């Protein structure tokens, strides 16, 4: 039995499918206002994240301030990521220092995120131990690594092949903490109790 209404509807659908729709273009609008001073914002966010942020102007200043931080640590072996950038800045480090590519206490970061005071790291940043196992995690970075937001940092990681090269890509925002039990803040709940970031340049 013929159904005229059905035929009309199908006819309109067929006609519409023959017409090409213009491509959909999305213009992303920023949710937050742009960050003017990346250094100032990063420092402010680090403070609220319980991260010690030390800005230095030269490698020599980094060397000196790094020795001060190392002197403040509990006695014991310190593991540093074995790479030229870090070796240069630990030239005068104490004899307890050991070089390692996994489980390091002193590592680099791939990017610094100003909007949240976070660090973008990979398994290539001294292994996973620095951000998980070590009681104190010290990170050495350059001012040129400051990025405005997480999107920019992840886009950089994608462009430079960090995502494909490494088994782990993560974002660290302060030392580990939890307030799950009776809403009491506990620092170092499942990782470092202290996070120190040196930003040189």
C-alpha positions in Angstrom: 0.0 0.0 0.0 1.4 3.4 -1.0 2.3 5.8 1.7 2.5 9.4 0.3 3.8 10.9 3.5 6.7 8.4 3.7 7.6 9.0 0.1 7.7 12.8 0.6 9.9 12.5 3.7 12.3 10.1 1.8 12.3 12.4 -1.2 13.4 15.4 1.0 16.1 13.3 2.7 17.4 12.2 -0.8 17.4 15.8 -2.0 19.2 17.1 1.1 21.9 14.4 0.8 22.8 15.6 -2.7 23.6 19.1 -1.4 27.1 19.6 0.0 27.2 21.3 3.4 29.8 23.9 4.0 32.7 22.6 6.2 32.2 23.1 9.9 34.8 25.5 11.3 35.2 25.9 15.0 36.8 29.1 16.4 38.0 28.1 19.8 37.6 30.9 22.3 39.9 31.2 25.3 38.3 30.3 28.6 40.8 32.2 30.7 42.5 35.5 29.9 46.0 35.3 28.4 48.9 35.2 30.8 51.1 38.2 30.5 54.2 37.4 32.6 54.9 33.6 32.4 57.6 33.7 35.0 55.5 35.6 37.6 52.5 33.4 37.1 54.5 30.2 37.3 56.1 31.4 40.5 52.7 32.3 42.0 51.2 29.0 41.1 54.2 27.1 42.5 53.7 28.8 45.8 50.1 27.7 46.0 51.2 24.1 45.0 53.8 23.8 47.8 56.5 23.8 45.2 59.8 25.6 45.9 60.6 27.6 42.8 64.1 29.1 42.5 64.9 31.4 39.5 68.6 31.8 38.6 70.2 33.9 36.0 73.3 31.9 35.2 74.6 28.3 35.3 77.0 29.4 38.1 74.2 30.7 40.2 72.3 27.5 39.6 75.3 25.5 40.8 75.6 27.5 44.0 71.9 27.4 44.9 71.7 23.7 44.0 74.5 23.0 46.5 72.5 24.9 49.2 69.5 22.7 48.5 71.6 19.5 48.5 73.1 20.5 51.9 69.6 20.8 53.3 68.7 17.2 52.5 68.8 14.3 54.9 72.1 12.3 54.7 72.0 9.7 52.0 72.7 8.9 48.4 71.3 11.3 45.8 70.6 10.1 42.3 70.8 12.5 39.4 69.7 12.0 35.8 72.8 11.3 33.7 72.8 14.0 31.0 75.2 16.9 30.1 72.8 19.7 31.2 72.6 18.3 34.8 76.2 17.2 35.0 77.3 20.8 34.3 75.2 22.1 37.1 76.3 19.4 39.6 80.0 19.8 38.9 80.7 20.6 42.6 78.1 18.2 44.1 79.0 16.1 47.1 80.5 12.6 46.8 77.2 10.9 47.7 75.9 11.8 44.3 75.2 8.9 41.9 74.3 9.1 38.2 71.3 7.2 37.0 68.9 7.0 34.1 66.1 5.6 36.2 64.8 6.5 39.7 66.7 9.8 39.8 66.1 12.5 42.5 67.5 15.3 40.3 65.9 15.4 36.8 64.9 17.7 34.0 61.4 18.5 32.8 60.1 18.8 29.2 58.1 21.9 29.9 57.0 24.3 32.7 53.3 25.2 32.7 52.7 28.8 34.0 48.9 28.6 34.3 49.0 25.8 36.9 52.7 25.8 38.1 53.0 22.3 36.7 55.8 20.3 35.1 55.5 18.2 32.0 57.7 15.1 32.4 58.3 11.9 30.6 59.9 8.5 31.4 63.0 10.0 29.8 63.3 12.5 32.6 65.4 10.3 34.9 62.9 7.5 34.8 59.7 7.5 36.8 61.3 7.3 40.2 61.9 11.1 40.6 58.2 11.9 40.7 57.0 8.8 42.5 59.7 7.2 44.7 62.2 9.8 45.8 61.4 11.7 49.1 62.7 14.9 47.4 62.4 15.7 43.7 64.7 18.4 42.3 64.0 19.6 38.8 66.3 21.6 36.6 64.8 23.6 33.7 65.4 26.7 31.6 63.3 29.8 31.4 62.7 29.1 27.7 60.7 26.0 28.7 57.9 28.1 30.2 54.6 27.5 28.4 51.4 29.4 29.1 49.1 26.4 29.6 48.6 22.7 29.6 47.4 22.7 26.0 50.6 24.4 24.8 52.8 21.9 26.7 51.0 18.9 25.3 51.0 20.3 21.8 54.8 20.7 22.2 55.2 17.2 23.4 53.3 15.9 20.4 55.3 18.0 18.0 58.7 16.9 19.4 57.7 13.2 19.4 57.8 12.9 23.2 54.5 11.0 23.2 55.7 8.4 20.7 59.3 8.1 22.2 58.3 7.5 25.8 56.1 5.0 27.7 55.0 7.7 30.2 54.1 11.4 29.8 52.7 13.1 32.9 52.0 16.4 34.5 53.2 17.1 38.1 51.6 19.8 40.1 53.3 20.2 43.4 54.4 17.5 45.8 52.0 14.7 46.3 49.2 15.4 48.8 45.8 14.1 49.9 43.0 15.2 52.1 40.9 12.1 51.8 41.0 11.2 55.5 39.0 13.6 57.7 39.8 16.4 55.2 43.3 16.8 56.8 46.0 17.7 54.3 48.8 15.2 54.2 51.9 16.2 52.2 54.0 13.3 50.5 51.1 10.9 50.7 52.3 8.7 47.8 55.5 10.4 46.5 57.9 13.2 47.2 57.3 15.4 50.2 59.3 18.1 48.7 59.5 19.4 45.1 62.2 22.0 44.2 62.2 23.5 40.7 65.2 25.5 39.4 64.4 27.8 36.4 67.6 29.1 34.8 67.8 32.0 32.4 
